[in-house]
Amino acid sequence: MPSSPHLLTTLHSRRLAHPEGPVHPRSHVRVNDGLVSTIGFVAGATGALMQTRLVLLAGVAAVVAGSLAMGIGAYLASKSQRDFFESEKARERREIEEFPNWSAKEIRDIFTKLGFLKDEVETIVNRVTSDRTCGCGS
C-alpha cells in the first residue's frame, strides 16, 4: 500500500481530463453563455427594430446560430482530445516495444515515488510490461 493513499484517489478521480469523462461541468457553462448572448442580442434587437415579429425571428436565429457554433466547437474539441489520447497510447505502445528497459525504469520510478514497496513495484512492473499494449487495447 502506498504511503499516501489519498494521492492515488486524487489521481484516479481526475476524470475531467479524460475524453469519456462527465459532460456536466462544461455543458452548464455553455448553456449559460448561450442564454446570456441570446438575451443580449434580443435586447439590442428590441431597441433597434421595435417590431415583435422581427425581434422574435432575430432571437430564434441567434439561438440556432449560437447552438450550432457551440456544438461544432464542442465536437472539434472532443475530437482533438480523443486524437491526442490515441496518439499518446500509440506512443506508449511504441516505447514499450522499442525501449522495454527504459519503460520498465519509468514505471518503477513512478510507483516508487508513490510510496510502493520495492517488491510491490517489481510486481507492478512485471504485470505492466507483460502487456505489450500497455493496457490500451490492440
C-alpha positions as CSV (number, residue, x, y, z in Angstrom):
1,M,0.0,0.0,0.0
2,P,1.4,3.4,-0.9
3,S,2.3,5.8,2.0
4,S,-0.2,8.4,0.8
5,P,-3.4,6.6,-0.5
6,H,-5.2,9.9,-0.9
7,L,-2.8,10.7,-3.8
8,L,-4.0,7.7,-5.7
9,T,-7.6,8.6,-5.0
10,T,-6.9,12.1,-6.2
11,L,-5.2,10.9,-9.4
12,H,-8.0,8.4,-10.1
13,S,-10.7,10.9,-9.6
14,R,-9.4,13.4,-12.2
15,R,-11.7,12.1,-14.9
16,L,-12.5,15.6,-16.4
17,A,-9.3,15.4,-18.5
18,H,-10.4,12.1,-20.0
19,P,-12.4,12.2,-23.2
20,E,-15.0,9.9,-21.7
21,G,-15.3,12.0,-18.5
22,P,-18.5,13.8,-17.4
23,V,-20.1,16.3,-19.7
24,H,-22.0,18.2,-16.9
25,P,-19.2,20.7,-15.8
26,R,-18.9,22.0,-19.3
27,S,-22.5,22.0,-20.6
28,H,-23.9,24.2,-17.9
29,V,-21.3,26.9,-18.8
30,R,-22.3,26.6,-22.5
31,V,-26.0,26.9,-21.7
32,N,-25.3,29.9,-19.6
33,D,-23.1,31.5,-22.2
34,G,-25.8,30.8,-24.9
35,L,-28.6,32.4,-22.8
36,V,-26.6,35.5,-22.0
37,S,-25.5,36.1,-25.6
38,T,-29.0,35.5,-26.9
39,I,-30.7,37.7,-24.3
40,G,-28.2,40.5,-25.1
41,F,-28.8,40.1,-28.8
42,V,-32.6,40.2,-28.4
43,A,-32.4,43.2,-26.1
44,G,-30.4,45.1,-28.7
45,A,-32.7,44.0,-31.5
46,T,-35.7,45.1,-29.5
47,G,-34.4,48.6,-29.2
48,A,-33.4,48.7,-32.9
49,L,-36.3,47.0,-34.6
50,M,-39.3,47.8,-32.3
51,Q,-41.3,45.0,-34.1
52,T,-42.2,41.9,-32.1
53,R,-42.2,39.6,-35.0
54,L,-38.7,40.7,-36.2
55,V,-37.3,40.6,-32.7
56,L,-38.7,37.0,-32.2
57,L,-37.2,35.9,-35.6
58,A,-33.9,37.5,-34.7
59,G,-33.9,35.8,-31.3
60,V,-34.6,32.4,-32.9
61,A,-31.8,32.9,-35.5
62,A,-29.4,33.9,-32.7
63,V,-30.3,30.7,-30.7
64,V,-29.8,28.5,-33.7
65,A,-26.6,30.1,-34.8
66,G,-25.2,30.0,-31.2
67,S,-26.2,26.4,-30.7
68,L,-24.5,25.4,-34.0
69,A,-21.4,27.3,-33.2
70,M,-21.1,25.8,-29.7
71,G,-22.0,22.3,-30.9
72,I,-19.3,22.4,-33.6
73,G,-16.8,23.8,-31.2
74,A,-17.6,21.1,-28.6
75,Y,-17.3,18.4,-31.3
76,L,-13.9,19.7,-32.5
77,A,-12.6,20.0,-29.0
78,S,-13.7,16.4,-28.2
79,K,-12.3,15.1,-31.4
80,S,-8.9,16.8,-30.8
81,Q,-8.8,15.5,-27.3
82,R,-9.6,11.9,-28.4
83,D,-6.9,12.2,-31.2
84,F,-4.4,13.3,-28.6
85,F,-5.2,10.4,-26.3
86,E,-5.0,7.9,-29.2
87,S,-1.6,9.3,-30.2
88,E,-0.3,9.1,-26.6
89,K,-1.4,5.4,-26.4
90,A,0.3,4.7,-29.7
91,R,3.5,6.4,-28.4
92,E,3.4,4.3,-25.2
93,R,2.9,1.1,-27.2
94,R,5.9,2.0,-29.4
95,E,8.1,2.9,-26.4
96,I,7.2,-0.4,-24.7
97,E,8.2,-2.3,-27.9
98,E,11.3,-0.3,-28.8
99,F,12.6,0.6,-25.3
100,P,11.4,-2.1,-22.8
101,N,14.2,-1.4,-20.3
102,W,13.5,2.3,-20.3
103,S,9.7,1.8,-20.0
104,A,10.3,-0.6,-17.0
105,K,12.5,2.1,-15.4
106,E,9.9,4.7,-16.0
107,I,7.2,2.6,-14.4
108,R,9.5,1.7,-11.5
109,D,10.3,5.4,-10.8
110,I,6.6,6.4,-10.9
111,F,5.4,3.8,-8.4
112,T,8.5,4.2,-6.1
113,K,7.6,7.9,-5.9
114,L,4.0,7.0,-5.0
115,G,5.4,5.1,-2.0
116,F,5.0,1.4,-3.0
117,L,7.5,-1.0,-1.5
118,K,10.2,-2.4,-3.8
119,D,8.6,-5.9,-4.1
120,E,5.3,-4.3,-4.9
121,V,6.9,-2.1,-7.5
122,E,8.5,-5.1,-9.2
123,T,5.2,-6.9,-9.3
124,I,3.6,-3.9,-10.9
125,V,6.5,-3.5,-13.4
126,N,6.2,-7.2,-14.4
127,R,2.5,-7.0,-14.8
128,V,2.5,-3.8,-16.9
129,T,5.5,-4.8,-19.1
130,S,4.0,-8.2,-19.8
131,D,1.1,-6.5,-21.5
132,R,2.6,-5.1,-24.7
133,T,-0.4,-2.9,-25.4
134,C,0.2,-1.1,-22.1
135,G,-3.4,-1.8,-21.2
136,C,-4.5,0.3,-24.1
137,G,-6.1,-2.4,-26.2
138,S,-4.7,-3.6,-29.5
